[in-house]
């Protein structure tokens, strides 16, 4: 028997209990993350029984932070953010400011100093990307415009928090009230040095990393070794994060985030994400377990009023602020409610920031426990909150004329402009969705001089299309008003090019009620869904895999100088 098996004991207890409590959480219809946090509480010094090594757990958690942030960077798409930038950027910044001010207000009321209040407020202001993505996936909303806005909003929040993590150590002296550190000259010098190091690291990654890391992945991929490819992905993530901290005094989180961003430039980025996923998930579990180990459950019964105020800010204050902001940008009520519910929780960045605040002596340990307790409660309740969106919207619309006006906005983008020639729209195509697929369809129709009206839920895209002279209406095509404004009654064809098929039936039903002779074309990524849609005679269904196979087969046949492949069977068109 080895003399020291502390590391093995910590990992075994962490993984074992996380699996048990994670399974219980899933059975109770809560995110497994709640179970991981509970596992950490069970093996923490504040509870009886086995106590894991907190020092070792913290180091394992740092690896978890690196891999979590690497995954965020690997999936960070500037294009997706740009598509919703007009609402996501100002919305996220204002919402962070509102939540931070609310947190500062209650911390000041408790007698905490300014530094503790600021850190505490920032901890309550940022939602968990992990929880959000899983909630949107469970509801089938990830690819929808509501999902895109919520994810874009969270990306902006994450970027702001990365900046906070970088600047907080440099500002710690000022925030703690240290008179020596608060002198303008010393503070300016410290800030300048910190920002210079960060800028140097970012420039190095953009200039060198952007070229070297994707090429390195390509060289490794040529070896044909799967384990070597996986090893290279993990080595890059951890190596860049460690190098960033050692050479530039940049946080592990920022280093790993930029490593992921640069790896995204590689054609193997999807494979890198898939290969590193099991390891990322494993260390992410240890991160949440270690966070649970730092939690003191006594805060629940010793400070119930404080905890109630924290949960109220997270689940009520942030939600109301987000809903009002989205409505102010003239998006419909259902979008506002979805974004509001998405932000009604806190997670990994809150834990990282709270830990840093305690380590820097800015925030008391009680603040960290309150943040962790608020996270546990808000994450556990988030799935239930999502399930109330549709019933609440229906209830509000049935009883409130204001809610009806907010859902069906009196909006200049919700109707075709008067300058559009109605004669050109006779026997036209109504195209629902202007994403990657919809854009290509619209381009092909324009080349053939076939009139087309676009129905799109992204205001920015509708605004851009109108500036380009393309007839477009803003709104959800499952509402009759949007299809009526798109002149569905005169249309020859309805083409639904959105990736999700949840509301397709309702769109087709409305279109056929208004125009019984209309032809319908649908897309799907799922063979079972394609068969179901065809069985219900909803229209001509195009399955992504089949169309890819058809295109490749036609290319191969043309290479051999023969006609199009007529003998092959192509189900679902």
C-alpha positions in Angstrom: 0.0 0.0 0.0 1.5 3.4 -1.0 2.2 5.7 1.9 0.3 8.7 0.5 -2.8 8.1 -1.6 -4.4 11.5 -0.8 -4.7 12.4 -4.5 -6.3 9.0 -5.4 -8.7 9.2 -2.5 -9.8 12.8 -3.4 -10.4 11.8 -7.1 -12.2 8.6 -6.2 -14.4 10.2 -3.6 -15.1 13.2 -5.9 -16.0 11.2 -9.0 -17.9 8.5 -7.0 -20.1 10.8 -5.1 -20.6 13.2 -8.0 -21.9 10.2 -10.0 -24.4 9.2 -7.3 -25.6 12.7 -6.5 -25.6 13.7 -10.2 -27.9 10.7 -10.9 -30.2 11.7 -8.0 -30.3 15.3 -9.4 -31.2 14.1 -12.9 -34.0 11.9 -11.4 -35.4 14.9 -9.6 -35.3 16.8 -13.0 -32.5 19.1 -11.9 -29.2 19.7 -13.7 -26.5 17.2 -12.7 -24.3 20.2 -11.7 -26.5 20.5 -8.5 -25.5 16.9 -7.7 -21.8 17.6 -8.2 -22.0 20.6 -5.8 -23.7 18.4 -3.3 -21.0 15.8 -3.6 -18.4 18.4 -2.7 -20.5 19.5 0.3 -20.6 15.9 1.6 -16.7 15.5 1.5 -16.1 19.1 2.8 -14.6 19.9 6.3 -18.0 21.4 7.3 -19.8 18.0 7.2 -19.1 14.8 9.2 -17.4 11.8 7.7 -14.6 11.6 5.1 -12.9 14.9 4.3 -11.0 15.2 1.0 -7.8 17.3 0.6 -9.0 20.8 -0.2 -5.6 21.8 -1.5 -5.4 19.0 -4.0 -9.1 19.5 -5.0 -8.3 23.2 -5.6 -5.5 22.3 -8.0 -7.7 19.8 -9.8 -10.3 22.5 -10.0 -7.8 24.8 -11.7 -7.4 22.2 -14.4 -11.2 22.1 -14.6 -11.3 25.8 -15.1 -8.7 25.7 -17.8 -10.6 23.0 -19.8 -14.0 24.7 -19.2 -12.7 28.0 -20.6 -10.9 26.1 -23.4 -14.3 24.7 -24.4 -15.9 28.1 -24.2 -13.2 29.5 -26.5 -13.5 26.5 -28.9 -17.2 27.2 -29.3 -16.9 31.0 -29.3 -18.1 32.2 -32.7 -17.6 35.9 -33.5 -20.1 35.5 -36.4 -22.9 34.3 -34.0 -22.2 37.1 -31.6 -22.2 39.7 -34.5 -25.6 38.4 -35.6 -27.2 39.6 -32.3 -24.6 42.2 -31.3 -27.1 45.1 -31.2 -29.1 43.5 -28.4 -26.5 41.2 -26.7 -23.7 43.7 -26.2 -25.6 46.7 -24.6 -28.1 44.2 -22.9 -25.3 42.2 -21.2 -23.4 45.3 -20.1 -26.5 47.1 -18.7 -27.7 43.9 -17.0 -24.3 43.3 -15.4 -24.4 46.9 -14.1 -27.9 46.5 -12.7 -27.1 43.2 -10.9 -23.8 44.5 -9.6 -25.5 47.6 -8.1 -28.2 45.5 -6.5 -25.5 43.2 -5.0 -23.5 46.2 -3.8 -26.6 47.7 -2.2 -27.3 44.7 0.0 -23.6 44.1 0.8 -23.3 47.8 1.9 -26.5 47.3 4.0 -24.8 44.4 5.8 -21.8 46.7 6.6 -19.3 45.3 4.1 -16.7 47.6 2.7 -16.7 48.9 -1.0 -14.3 46.2 -2.3 -16.3 43.3 -0.9 -19.5 44.9 -2.1 -18.2 45.3 -5.7 -16.8 41.7 -5.9 -20.0 40.3 -4.3 -22.2 42.3 -6.8 -20.1 41.1 -9.8 -20.5 37.4 -8.6 -24.3 37.8 -8.8 -24.2 39.4 -12.2 -23.0 36.6 -14.5 -25.0 33.5 -15.4 -23.6 30.0 -16.1 -22.9 29.2 -19.8 -22.9 25.5 -19.0 -26.4 25.6 -17.3 -27.8 27.9 -20.1 -26.6 25.7 -23.0 -28.0 22.5 -21.4 -31.3 24.2 -20.6 -31.7 25.5 -24.2 -30.7 22.1 -25.6 -33.3 20.4 -23.4 -36.0 22.7 -24.7 -34.8 22.6 -28.4 -34.2 26.3 -28.4 -30.4 26.4 -28.9 -30.6 27.1 -32.7 -33.6 29.5 -32.4 -33.2 33.2 -32.5 -34.2 33.3 -28.8 -31.4 30.9 -28.0 -28.9 32.8 -30.2 -29.7 36.0 -28.3 -29.3 34.3 -24.9 -26.0 32.6 -25.9 -24.7 35.9 -27.4 -25.7 37.7 -24.2 -23.8 35.1 -22.1 -20.7 35.3 -24.4 -20.6 39.1 -23.7 -21.0 38.4 -20.0 -18.1 35.9 -20.1 -15.9 38.3 -21.9 -16.6 41.0 -19.3 -15.8 38.6 -16.5 -12.6 37.5 -18.1 -11.6 41.2 -18.1 -12.6 41.5 -14.4 -10.5 38.4 -13.5 -7.5 40.0 -15.2 -7.9 43.5 -13.6 -9.0 42.5 -10.1 -5.6 41.5 -8.7 -4.1 44.8 -9.9 -7.0 46.7 -8.3 -7.1 44.6 -5.1 -5.1 47.2 -3.1 -7.4 50.0 -4.0 -10.6 48.0 -3.4 -9.4 46.8 0.0 -8.8 50.5 1.1 -5.0 50.2 1.2 -3.8 53.8 1.3 -0.4 53.0 -0.1 -1.9 51.0 -3.0 -4.5 53.7 -3.6 -2.0 56.4 -4.7 -2.8 57.4 -8.3 0.8 57.0 -9.6 1.2 53.4 -8.2 -2.2 52.4 -9.3 -1.7 53.8 -12.8 1.6 52.0 -13.1 0.1 48.7 -11.8 -2.8 49.0 -14.2 -0.5 49.9 -17.1 1.8 46.9 -16.5 -1.2 44.5 -16.1 -2.8 45.7 -19.3 0.5 45.7 -21.2 1.0 42.1 -20.2 -2.5 41.1 -21.3 -2.2 43.0 -24.6 1.2 41.3 -25.2 -0.3 37.9 -24.6 -3.4 38.6 -26.8 -1.2 40.0 -29.7 1.1 36.9 -29.4 -1.9 34.6 -29.6 -3.5 36.5 -32.5 -0.3 36.8 -34.5 1.6 33.6 -33.6 -1.0 31.3 -32.0 -3.5 31.8 -34.8 -1.0 30.4 -37.3 0.9 27.9 -35.2 -1.8 26.1 -33.2 -4.1 25.1 -36.2 -1.0 24.0 -38.1 0.2 21.9 -35.1 -3.2 20.2 -35.0 -2.9 19.5 -38.7 0.5 17.9 -38.3 -0.7 15.7 -35.5 -3.9 14.8 -37.4 -1.7 13.6 -40.3 -0.1 11.0 -38.0 -3.5 9.2 -37.9 -3.2 8.5 -34.2 -6.4 9.3 -32.3 -4.7 9.3 -28.8 -1.9 11.6 -30.0 -4.6 14.0 -31.4 -6.4 14.0 -28.0 -3.2 14.5 -26.2 -2.2 17.4 -28.4 -5.5 19.1 -27.8 -5.2 18.8 -24.0 -1.5 19.7 -24.0 -2.3 22.9 -26.0 -5.1 23.9 -23.6 -3.2 23.3 -20.4 0.2 24.4 -21.8 -1.1 27.8 -23.2 -3.0 28.4 -19.9 0.1 27.7 -17.8 2.4 29.6 -20.1 0.0 32.6 -20.0 0.1 32.6 -16.2 3.8 32.1 -15.9 5.0 34.5 -18.5 2.3 37.2 -18.6 0.7 36.9 -15.2 -2.6 36.3 -17.1 -5.2 34.1 -15.4 -5.4 30.4 -16.4 -9.0 31.1 -17.5 -8.0 33.8 -20.1 -5.0 31.7 -21.4 -7.2 28.6 -21.9 -10.0 30.8 -23.5 -7.6 32.2 -26.1 -6.1 28.7 -26.7 -9.6 27.5 -27.6 -10.3 30.6 -29.8 -7.2 30.1 -31.8 -7.9 26.3 -32.1 -11.3 27.2 -33.6 -9.4 28.6 -36.6 -8.4 25.0 -37.5 -10.4 22.8 -39.8 -10.1 20.1 -37.0 -11.8 22.4 -34.4 -14.9 20.2 -34.3 -12.8 17.1 -33.8 -10.8 18.9 -31.2 -14.0 19.7 -29.3 -15.2 16.1 -29.6 -11.9 14.6 -28.6 -11.4 16.8 -25.5 -15.0 16.6 -24.4 -14.7 13.6 -22.0 -11.7 15.0 -20.3 -13.3 18.5 -20.1 -16.4 17.0 -18.6 -14.4 14.9 -16.0 -12.4 17.9 -14.8 -15.4 20.2 -14.9 -17.0 17.7 -12.5 -14.0 18.0 -10.1 -14.2 21.8 -10.4 -17.8 21.8 -9.2 -17.0 19.2 -6.5 -14.2 21.4 -5.2 -16.5 24.4 -5.2 -19.0 22.4 -3.1 -16.1 21.6 -0.6 -15.7 25.3 0.0 -19.4 25.8 0.9 -20.5 26.1 4.5 -24.1 24.8 4.7 -24.5 26.6 8.0 -25.1 29.8 6.1 -28.5 28.4 5.1 -29.9 28.4 8.7 -27.6 31.1 10.2 -28.2 33.7 7.5 -31.6 32.8 5.9 -32.6 36.5 5.2 -29.3 37.3 3.5 -29.6 34.1 1.4 -33.2 35.1 0.5 -32.0 38.5 -0.7 -29.2 36.9 -2.8 -31.6 34.5 -4.5 -34.1 37.3 -5.1 -31.4 39.4 -6.9 -30.3 36.3 -9.0 -33.8 35.0 -9.9 -36.0 38.2 -9.8 -33.8 41.3 -10.2 -31.7 40.0 -13.0 -34.7 38.4 -14.8 -36.8 41.6 -14.6 -33.8 43.7 -15.8 -33.2 41.3 -18.8 -36.9 41.2 -19.8 -37.3 45.0 -19.7 -34.1 45.4 -21.8 -35.2 42.9 -24.4 -38.6 44.5 -24.7 -36.9 47.9 -25.0 -35.1 46.6 -28.1 -38.6 45.9 -29.5 -38.3 42.1 -29.4 -41.5 40.2 -28.6 -42.6 39.0 -25.2 -41.6 35.3 -25.8 -38.0 36.4 -26.6 -37.9 38.6 -23.5 -39.1 35.8 -21.2 -36.7 33.2 -22.7 -33.7 35.5 -22.2 -34.8 36.5 -18.7 -35.2 32.8 -17.7 -31.8 32.0 -19.2 -30.1 34.6 -16.9 -31.9 33.7 -13.7 -28.9 31.7 -12.3 -25.2 32.0 -11.6 -22.5 29.4 -12.1 -18.8 28.8 -12.9 -17.6 32.4 -13.3 -19.3 33.4 -10.1 -17.4 30.6 -8.3 -14.1 31.6 -9.9 -14.6 35.3 -9.0 -15.7 34.5 -5.4 -12.7 32.3 -4.9 -10.4 35.0 -6.2 -12.1 37.7 -4.1 -11.6 35.6 -0.9 -7.9 34.8 -1.8 -7.2 38.5 -2.4 -8.8 39.4 0.9 -11.5 41.5 -0.7 -14.5 39.4 0.3 -15.3 37.5 3.5 -15.7 33.7 3.4 -19.4 34.3 4.3 -19.8 36.0 0.9 -18.4 33.0 -0.9 -20.8 30.7 0.9 -23.8 33.0 0.1 -22.7 33.0 -3.6 -22.5 29.2 -3.6 -25.8 28.8 -1.9 -27.5 31.2 -4.3 -25.9 29.3 -7.2 -27.2 25.9 -5.9 -30.8 27.2 -5.4 -30.9 29.2 -8.7 -29.4 26.3 -10.8 -31.8 23.8 -9.2 -34.8 26.0 -9.9 -33.7 27.1 -13.4 -35.2 24.1 -15.3 -38.6 24.7 -13.5 -38.4 28.4 -14.4 -37.9 27.5 -18.1 -41.0 25.3 -18.0 -43.2 28.2 -16.8 -42.3 30.5 -19.7 -45.0 29.2 -22.1 -47.8 28.9 -19.5 -47.0 32.3 -18.2 -47.0 33.9 -21.7 -50.3 32.3 -22.5 -51.8 33.4 -19.2 -50.5 37.0 -19.7 -51.7 37.2 -23.3 -55.2 35.9 -22.3 -55.6 38.5 -19.5 -53.5 41.5 -20.4 -53.9 43.8 -23.4 -50.4 45.1 -22.7 -49.0 41.6 -23.0 -50.8 41.1 -26.3 -49.3 44.4 -27.6 -45.9 43.3 -26.5 -46.2 39.9 -28.2 -47.6 41.4 -31.5 -45.5 44.6 -31.7 -46.8 47.6 -33.6 -43.5 47.6 -35.3 -42.4 49.1 -38.6 -40.3 45.9 -39.3 -43.3 43.7 -38.7 -45.0 44.8 -42.0 -43.7 45.0 -45.5 -42.7 48.6 -46.4 -45.1 50.6 -48.6 -42.5 50.9 -51.3 -42.7 47.2 -52.0 -44.6 46.5 -55.3 -47.4 44.1 -54.4 -47.5 42.9 -58.1 -44.0 41.5 -57.7 -45.1 39.5 -54.7 -47.8 37.6 -56.6 -47.0 33.9 -56.8 -43.9 34.4 -54.7 -41.9 32.2 -52.3 -42.3 32.9 -48.5 -38.9 32.0 -47.0 -39.0 31.4 -43.2 -35.5 31.9 -41.8 -32.4 33.7 -43.2 -29.6 31.7 -41.6 -26.9 29.8 -43.5 -29.4 27.7 -45.4 -32.0 30.4 -45.9 -29.4 32.8 -47.3 -28.3 30.4 -49.9 -31.9 29.7 -51.0 -32.6 33.4 -51.2 -29.5 34.0 -53.4 -30.6 31.2 -55.7 -34.1 32.6 -56.0 -32.7 36.1 -56.8 -30.5 34.6 -59.5 -33.5 33.0 -61.2 -35.6 36.3 -60.7 -38.2 34.4 -58.5 -39.8 36.9 -56.1 -39.3 36.1 -52.4 -40.4 37.5 -49.0 -38.2 36.6 -46.0 -39.8 36.1 -42.5 -37.1 36.3 -39.9 -37.0 36.6 -36.1 -33.7 38.5 -36.0 -34.4 42.2 -36.2 -30.9 43.0 -37.3 -31.1 40.7 -40.2 -34.5 42.1 -41.3 -33.2 45.6 -41.0 -30.1 44.7 -43.2 -32.3 42.9 -45.8 -34.5 45.9 -46.2 -31.5 48.1 -46.7 -30.5 45.7 -49.4 -33.9 46.0 -51.0 -35.1 42.5 -50.1 -38.7 42.3 -48.9 -38.6 41.0 -45.3 -40.9 41.0 -42.2 -39.8 40.6 -38.6 -41.6 38.1 -36.3 -42.3 34.4 -35.5 -43.8 32.7 -38.5 -45.9 30.4 -36.2 -48.2 33.5 -35.7 -50.8 34.2 -38.4 -50.0 37.9 -38.5 -46.4 37.4 -39.7 -47.4 35.1 -42.5 -50.2 37.4 -43.5 -47.8 40.3 -43.7 -45.5 38.1 -45.9 -48.5 37.8 -48.3 -48.8 34.0 -47.7 -52.3 34.1 -49.3 -50.7 35.0 -52.7 -47.7 32.8 -52.4 -46.9 29.8 -54.6 -44.6 28.1 -52.0 -43.6 28.2 -48.3 -40.0 27.3 -47.6 -39.2 26.7 -44.0 -35.4 26.9 -43.7 -35.0 27.2 -39.9 -33.1 24.3 -38.2 -35.6 23.5 -35.4 -38.8 21.6 -36.4 -40.7 22.2 -33.1 -43.1 24.8 -34.6 -43.2 23.6 -38.2 -46.6 22.0 -38.0 -48.2 25.2 -36.7 -46.6 27.2 -39.6 -47.8 24.8 -42.2 -51.3 24.7 -40.7 -51.6 28.5 -40.7 -50.2 28.7 -44.3 -52.7 26.1 -45.6 -55.6 27.7 -43.8 -54.8 31.0 -45.6 -53.7 29.4 -48.9 -54.9 25.8 -49.3 -53.0 25.3 -52.6 -49.6 26.4 -51.3 -46.6 24.0 -51.8 -44.5 23.5 -48.7 -40.7 22.7 -48.5 -39.1 21.7 -45.1 -35.7 20.8 -43.8 -34.6 18.5 -41.0 -31.5 16.8 -39.7 -33.2 13.8 -38.2 -34.3 10.8 -40.3 -37.1 9.8 -37.8 -38.4 13.4 -37.9 -38.3 13.4 -41.7 -40.4 10.2 -41.9 -42.9 11.7 -39.4 -43.2 15.0 -41.3 -43.7 13.1 -44.6 -46.3 10.7 -43.0 -48.3 13.8 -41.9 -48.1 15.2 -45.5 -46.7 18.5 -44.2 -44.7 19.0 -47.4 -41.5 18.0 -49.3 -38.9 17.2 -46.7 -35.1 17.6 -47.3 -32.8 15.7 -45.0 -29.3 17.2 -44.6 -27.4 13.8 -44.8 -29.3 12.7 -47.9 -28.6 16.0 -49.8 -24.9 15.8 -48.9 -24.8 12.2 -50.2 -26.7 13.1 -53.3 -24.3 16.0 -54.1 -21.2 13.8 -53.5 -22.6 11.0 -55.6 -23.4 13.3 -58.5 -19.9 14.7 -58.4 -18.4 11.2 -58.4 -20.6 10.1 -61.3 -19.8 13.3 -63.3 -16.1 12.5 -62.8 -16.6 9.2 -64.6 -18.4 11.1 -67.5 -21.8 9.6 -66.8 -25.2 11.1 -66.3 -26.8 11.9 -62.9 -27.3 8.8 -60.7 -30.8 7.8 -61.4 -30.8 4.3 -60.0 -29.9 5.2 -56.4 -32.7 5.4 -53.8 -33.0 8.8 -52.2 -35.6 8.8 -49.5 -37.0 12.1 -48.1 -35.9 13.8 -51.4 
